[in-house]
Amino acid sequence: MVVLFTCVIVLAAAYSFWYLAARRTSGRHGWQVMWRLAVLIASLRIGALWIGAATNQGSGWLQIPGYFLQLIGLPEIYFVRSMRNTELKWEMTATLLLLATSFVWAALFVWVANRLPAKMSVPTDR
């Protein structure tokens, strides 16, 4: 059932990207927006990863929100799961991976935003 749901989500995302790729780009958002968005995404995801890792040091109820903070790094941190037993190595590798993929996510968001129709201004009579 999970595999079927995942396939439906992937097909829906592929169709929407195919539909957006056929549209003409307006070029509203450029490199400056992409860099700002990438830094914002990276700082949020890497900060959540390290705060989550810091809460796992103790043995208390703080491990629960810390675990959920680390889930913000999904799906990328899933690729470094084999290093999970050496904590510092896993955190550093996950940080580098999140840093690199934040630029990919930002580029994707800017690409989609450039292909969405611009808001049309409504003339007002005054």
N, CA, C and O of each residue as an XYZ file, in Angstrom:
504
protein
N       0.817     -1.192      0.000
C       0.000      0.000      0.000
C       0.866      1.262      0.000
O       0.549      2.238     -0.680
N       1.964      1.236      0.770
C       2.854      2.389      0.827
C       3.535      2.597     -0.531
O       3.709      3.729     -0.980
N       3.912      1.501     -1.170
C       4.561      1.595     -2.476
C       3.604      2.191     -3.499
O       4.012      3.016     -4.317
N       2.336      1.787     -3.465
C       1.342      2.330     -4.381
C       1.150      3.822     -4.149
O       1.090      4.597     -5.103
N       1.055      4.225     -2.892
C       0.897      5.639     -2.567
C       2.113      6.446     -3.031
O       1.963      7.544     -3.567
N       3.300      5.911     -2.827
C       4.520      6.585     -3.261
C       4.552      6.722     -4.781
O       4.950      7.766     -5.299
N       4.141      5.687     -5.492
C       4.109      5.749     -6.959
C       3.118      6.796     -7.452
O       3.398      7.510     -8.415
N       1.971      6.891     -6.805
C       0.973      7.898     -7.195
C       1.523      9.300     -6.965
O       1.348     10.178     -7.810
N       2.181      9.521     -5.843
C       2.758     10.835     -5.542
C       3.849     11.182     -6.557
O       3.903     12.311     -7.044
N       4.708     10.229     -6.873
C       5.792     10.473     -7.839
C       5.219     10.771     -9.216
O       5.704     11.677     -9.894
N       4.203     10.036     -9.647
C       3.589     10.290    -10.949
C       2.901     11.655    -10.990
O       2.987     12.358    -11.997
N       2.228     12.034     -9.921
C       1.582     13.340     -9.867
C       2.609     14.467     -9.912
O       2.401     15.471    -10.593
N       3.715     14.302     -9.190
C       4.769     15.318     -9.216
C       5.416     15.392    -10.592
O       5.705     16.485    -11.078
N       5.649     14.245    -11.227
C       6.248     14.236    -12.564
C       5.330     14.924    -13.574
O       5.800     15.684    -14.419
N       4.032     14.664    -13.492
C       3.095     15.313    -14.408
C       3.065     16.821    -14.189
O       3.042     17.587    -15.153
N       3.064     17.253    -12.927
C       3.013     18.696    -12.675
C       4.288     19.385    -13.145
O       4.228     20.504    -13.656
N       5.457     18.728    -12.980
C       6.690     19.314    -13.496
C       6.690     19.338    -15.018
O       7.182     20.293    -15.618
N       6.150     18.310    -15.647
C       6.060     18.276    -17.106
C       5.149     19.392    -17.588
O       5.447     20.048    -18.586
N       4.028     19.618    -16.882
C       3.101     20.682    -17.249
C       3.753     22.049    -17.082
O       3.607     22.919    -17.941
N       4.467     22.238    -15.985
C       5.124     23.526    -15.755
C       6.290     23.749    -16.716
O       6.579     24.894    -17.063
N       6.957     22.704    -17.147
C       8.081     22.852    -18.071
C       7.616     23.341    -19.435
O       8.381     23.979    -20.159
N       6.381     23.051    -19.788
C       5.863     23.476    -21.081
C       5.493     24.955    -21.084
O       5.339     25.546    -22.153
N       5.350     25.548    -19.937
C       4.978     26.975    -19.861
C       6.197     27.842    -20.110
O       7.330     27.436    -19.850
N       5.958     29.005    -20.602
C       7.050     29.948    -20.827
C       7.408     30.606    -19.506
O       6.541     30.915    -18.688
N       8.661     30.806    -19.323
C       9.109     31.441    -18.090
C       9.057     32.956    -18.227
O       9.359     33.513    -19.283
N       8.672     33.599    -17.152
C       8.599     35.058    -17.181
C       9.894     35.679    -16.674
O      10.135     36.868    -16.881
N      10.722     34.890    -16.016
C      11.992     35.408    -15.520
C      11.844     36.395    -14.387
O      12.688     37.275    -14.216
N      10.776     36.261    -13.602
C      10.544     37.206    -12.502
C      11.582     37.062    -11.405
O      12.010     38.056    -10.820
N      11.987     35.845    -11.124
C      12.903     35.593    -10.019
C      14.224     35.088    -10.572
O      14.255     34.209    -11.434
N      15.303     35.646    -10.072
C      16.608     35.276    -10.602
C      17.511     34.661     -9.557
O      17.063     34.067     -8.576
N      18.815     34.828     -9.806
C      19.835     34.211     -8.957
C      19.816     34.743     -7.536
O      20.058     34.000     -6.586
N      19.530     36.027     -7.391
C      19.554     36.613     -6.056
C      18.499     35.970     -5.150
O      18.764     35.690     -3.981
N      17.314     35.742     -5.692
C      16.258     35.096     -4.919
C      16.642     33.657     -4.611
O      16.391     33.163     -3.512
N      17.252     32.982     -5.586
C      17.648     31.594     -5.370
C      18.692     31.482     -4.253
O      18.593     30.594     -3.406
N      19.679     32.364     -4.242
C      20.719     32.311     -3.204
C      20.134     32.592     -1.832
O      20.470     31.907     -0.866
N      19.271     33.584     -1.731
C      18.649     33.905     -0.445
C      17.796     32.739      0.057
O      17.834     32.394      1.238
N      17.038     32.147     -0.841
C      16.200     31.023     -0.470
C      17.043     29.820     -0.068
O      16.696     29.109      0.875
N      18.140     29.587     -0.769
C      19.020     28.458     -0.446
C      19.648     28.635      0.930
O      19.748     27.673      1.692
N      20.070     29.846      1.255
C      20.659     30.098      2.577
C      19.603     29.924      3.665
O      19.896     29.383      4.731
N      18.388     30.374      3.408
C      17.314     30.214      4.378
C      16.986     28.740      4.599
O      16.859     28.294      5.739
N      16.848     27.986      3.512
C      16.543     26.556      3.624
C      17.672     25.830      4.346
O      17.421     25.019      5.238
N      18.907     26.116      3.966
C      20.055     25.445      4.584
C      20.145     25.757      6.069
O      20.374     24.858      6.878
N      19.968     27.018      6.435
C      20.100     27.368      7.852
C      19.001     26.731      8.695
O      19.261     26.302      9.819
N      17.791     26.662      8.177
C      16.711     26.040      8.926
C      16.915     24.535      9.076
O      16.759     23.989     10.168
N      17.261     23.874      7.990
C      17.397     22.417      8.037
C      18.636     21.976      8.814
O      18.577     21.008      9.572
N      19.750     22.672      8.635
C      20.977     22.304      9.357
C      20.842     22.649     10.837
O      21.294     21.891     11.696
N      20.227     23.778     11.135
C      19.987     24.130     12.535
C      19.092     23.120     13.232
O      19.347     22.744     14.377
N      18.045     22.680     12.548
C      17.156     21.671     13.129
C      17.885     20.350     13.335
O      17.653     19.658     14.326
N      18.761     20.002     12.407
C      19.536     18.763     12.546
C      20.431     18.808     13.776
O      20.471     17.847     14.544
N      21.145     19.900     13.973
C      22.082     19.992     15.096
C      21.354     20.160     16.428
O      21.811     19.628     17.440
N      20.249     20.875     16.454
C      19.472     20.975     17.699
C      18.901     19.613     18.060
O      18.898     19.218     19.226
N      18.414     18.893     17.044
C      17.912     17.547     17.291
C      18.994     16.614     17.788
O      18.749     15.786     18.666
N      20.199     16.741     17.229
C      21.313     15.898     17.677
C      21.719     16.251     19.105
O      22.100     15.370     19.876
N      21.640     17.534     19.463
C      22.000     17.938     20.827
C      20.993     17.424     21.844
O      21.366     17.112     22.975
N      19.728     17.331     21.465
C      18.730     16.826     22.406
C      18.843     15.318     22.603
O      18.344     14.785     23.594
N      19.483     14.637     21.682
C      19.652     13.187     21.826
C      20.769     12.819     22.787
O      20.938     11.641     23.101
N      21.532     13.788     23.259
C      22.623     13.504     24.192
C      22.096     13.097     25.565
O      22.708     12.275     26.247
N      20.981     13.662     25.964
C      20.428     13.359     27.279
C      19.397     12.248     27.203
O      19.068     11.755     26.124
N      18.896     11.866     28.359
C      17.858     10.831     28.400
C      16.621     11.426     29.054
O      16.421     11.290     30.261
N      15.820     12.064     28.279
C      14.617     12.680     28.816
C      13.590     12.866     27.717
O      13.711     12.314     26.623
N      12.583     13.651     28.032
C      11.510     13.865     27.081
C      11.950     14.726     25.907
O      11.259     14.769     24.889
N      13.092     15.419     26.020
C      13.567     16.266     24.922
C      14.000     15.467     23.697
O      14.156     16.033     22.615
N      14.197     14.163     23.855
C      14.548     13.349     22.698
C      13.414     13.278     21.682
O      13.665     13.118     20.488
N      12.187     13.393     22.134
C      11.035     13.290     21.234
C      10.989     14.474     20.266
O      10.947     14.251     19.057
N      10.996     15.741     20.750
C      11.022     16.835     19.772
C      12.334     16.879     18.984
O      12.356     17.322     17.836
N      13.416     16.421     19.598
C      14.687     16.370     18.880
C      14.641     15.417     17.707
O      15.200     15.698     16.646
N      13.982     14.297     17.893
C      13.826     13.329     16.805
C      13.025     13.939     15.665
O      13.386     13.782     14.498
N      11.941     14.634     15.995
C      11.126     15.255     14.955
C      11.866     16.396     14.261
O      11.647     16.641     13.075
N      12.737     17.092     14.984
C      13.559     18.122     14.342
C      14.523     17.501     13.339
O      14.783     18.085     12.287
N      15.045     16.344     13.651
C      15.951     15.686     12.711
C      15.219     15.187     11.477
O      15.833     15.024     10.423
N      13.932     14.945     11.586
C      13.161     14.496     10.426
C      13.002     15.589      9.372
O      12.614     15.299      8.241
N      13.292     16.831      9.724
C      13.224     17.917      8.750
C      14.252     17.698      7.644
O      14.079     18.195      6.530
N      15.300     16.974      7.935
C      16.341     16.689      6.945
C      15.994     15.598      5.961
O      16.754     15.349      5.026
N      14.864     14.940      6.148
C      14.476     13.897      5.200
C      14.154     14.515      3.860
O      13.693     15.657      3.856
N      14.344     13.902      2.770
C      14.806     12.551      2.494
C      16.323     12.437      2.388
O      16.845     11.335      2.223
N      17.033     13.550      2.478
C      18.473     13.510      2.225
C      19.253     12.753      3.297
O      20.179     12.009      2.972
N      18.895     12.931      4.567
C      19.682     12.273      5.608
C      19.481     10.767      5.604
O      20.221     10.041      6.268
N      18.507     10.301      4.876
C      18.307      8.858      4.739
C      19.496      8.215      4.017
O      19.789      7.040      4.235
N      20.175      8.973      3.168
C      21.304      8.441      2.407
C      22.551      8.222      3.266
O      23.441      7.465      2.879
N      22.622      8.865      4.407
C      23.797      8.699      5.271
C      23.458      7.894      6.529
O      24.130      8.027      7.551
N      22.448      7.086      6.456
C      22.017      6.312      7.621
C      23.045      5.270      8.040
O      23.046      4.838      9.193
N      23.916      4.861      7.131
C      24.911      3.847      7.495
C      25.953      4.400      8.468
O      26.634      3.628      9.142
N      26.086      5.723      8.549
C      27.041      6.338      9.475
C      26.404      6.714     10.804
O      27.028      7.396     11.617
N      25.202      6.291     11.028
C      24.455      6.709     12.223
C      25.124      6.264     13.520
O      24.933      6.905     14.553
N      25.900      5.186     13.494
C      26.516      4.714     14.740
C      27.682      5.588     15.189
O      28.009      5.594     16.376
N      28.318      6.324     14.285
C      29.337      7.306     14.677
C      28.698      8.683     14.548
O      28.574      9.230     13.452
N      28.300      9.223     15.679
C      27.410     10.375     15.701
C      27.988     11.625     15.034
O      27.314     12.237     14.206
N      29.199     12.010     15.368
C      29.776     13.229     14.808
C      29.996     13.104     13.302
O      29.763     14.056     12.557
N      30.434     11.957     12.865
C      30.637     11.724     11.435
C      29.306     11.815     10.679
O      29.238     12.377      9.586
N      28.254     11.252     11.280
C      26.927     11.313     10.659
C      26.420     12.756     10.590
O      25.865     13.169      9.571
N      26.604     13.518     11.658
C      26.128     14.898     11.687
C      26.863     15.762     10.669
O      26.246     16.582      9.988
N      28.172     15.583     10.562
C      28.951     16.382      9.601
C      28.592     16.023      8.158
O      28.445     16.910      7.317
N      28.453     14.741      7.872
C      28.089     14.322      6.518
C      26.679     14.776      6.169
O      26.428     15.231      5.053
N      25.766     14.654      7.114
C      24.398     15.117      6.874
C      24.362     16.625      6.675
O      23.574     17.122      5.870
N      25.197     17.357      7.392
C      25.259     18.806      7.222
C      25.716     19.175      5.815
O      25.116     20.032      5.166
N      26.773     18.530      5.348
C      27.252     18.805      3.985
C      26.214     18.429      2.932
O      26.035     19.142      1.944
N      25.540     17.320      3.144
C      24.515     16.894      2.202
C      23.333     17.855      2.196
O      22.814     18.187      1.131
N      22.904     18.304      3.369
C      21.804     19.272      3.449
C      22.196     20.612      2.846
O      21.368     21.286      2.233
N      23.449     20.998      3.017
C      23.921     22.250      2.424
C      23.861     22.181      0.904
O      23.401     23.122      0.257
N      24.318     21.084      0.336
C      24.321     20.941     -1.126
C      22.904     20.849     -1.677
O      22.587     21.473     -2.689
N      22.059     20.077     -1.019
C      20.713     19.902     -1.557
C      19.803     21.105     -1.306
O      18.753     21.224     -1.937
N      20.189     21.988     -0.402
C      19.394     23.208     -0.205
C      19.418     24.077     -1.451
O      18.427     24.733     -1.773
N      20.538     24.086     -2.147
C      20.600     24.833     -3.400
C      19.733     24.185     -4.473
O      19.142     24.875     -5.303
N      19.662     22.874     -4.454
C      18.801     22.170     -5.412
C      17.334     22.479     -5.113
O      16.561     22.762     -6.028
N      16.947     22.425     -3.834
C      15.569     22.751     -3.472
C      15.223     24.205     -3.826
O      14.135     24.481     -4.331
N      16.146     25.122     -3.561
C      15.894     26.536     -3.878
C      15.756     26.739     -5.382
O      14.877     27.476     -5.829
N      16.612     26.095     -6.163
C      16.514     26.213     -7.620
C      15.187     25.655     -8.117
O      14.580     26.212     -9.031
N      14.740     24.564     -7.522
C      13.466     23.986     -7.909
C      12.309     24.918     -7.579
O      11.402     25.095     -8.392
N      12.336     25.517     -6.385
C      11.274     26.446     -6.001
C      11.244     27.677     -6.898
O      10.171     28.140     -7.285
N      12.421     28.207     -7.230
C      12.480     29.385     -8.110
C      12.010     29.009     -9.507
O      11.308     29.783    -10.157
N      12.393     27.828     -9.969
C      11.964     27.369    -11.297
C      10.449     27.267    -11.370
O       9.843     27.699    -12.350
N       9.827     26.689    -10.323
C       8.372     26.568    -10.299
C       7.727     27.951    -10.194
O       6.733     28.222    -10.868
N       8.282     28.823     -9.358
C       7.710     30.159     -9.188
C       7.781     30.971    -10.472
O       6.892     31.780    -10.736
N       8.810     30.773    -11.267
C       8.916     31.495    -12.536
C       7.907     30.997    -13.566
O       7.576     31.727    -14.501
N       7.424     29.799    -13.417
C       6.489     29.253    -14.381
C       5.031     29.403    -13.966
O       4.136     29.166    -14.776
N       4.781     29.783    -12.746
C       3.414     30.055    -12.325
C       2.974     31.392    -12.900
O       3.794     32.295    -13.068
N       1.703     31.526    -13.199
C       1.254     32.797    -13.763
C       1.390     33.937    -12.765
O       1.142     33.775    -11.570
N       1.789     35.090    -13.282
C       1.938     36.268    -12.424
C       0.564     36.789    -12.048
O      -0.394     36.651    -12.809
N       0.475     37.383    -10.878
C      -0.785     37.977    -10.454
C      -1.080     39.167    -11.349
O      -0.245     40.052    -11.536
N      -2.252     39.167    -11.881
C      -2.623     40.289    -12.750
C      -3.206     41.394    -11.886
O      -4.030     41.150    -11.005
N      -2.768     42.595    -12.152
C      -3.286     43.726    -11.377
C      -4.639     44.151    -11.942
O      -4.834     44.219    -13.155
N      -5.556     44.432    -11.038
C      -6.901     44.837    -11.430
C      -6.938     46.354    -11.431
O      -6.618     46.988    -10.426
N      -7.330     46.939    -12.559
C      -7.400     48.414    -12.593
C      -8.547     48.911    -11.698
O      -9.636     48.337    -11.664
N      -8.261     49.973    -10.994
C      -9.279     50.561    -10.120
C      -9.663     51.920    -10.676
O      -8.816     52.665    -11.168
N     -10.930     52.230    -10.593
C     -11.440     53.531    -11.053
C     -11.502     54.470     -9.875
O     -12.234     54.235     -8.914
N     -10.730     55.533     -9.955
C     -10.728     56.528     -8.866
C     -10.863     57.884     -9.441
O     -10.883     58.869     -8.702
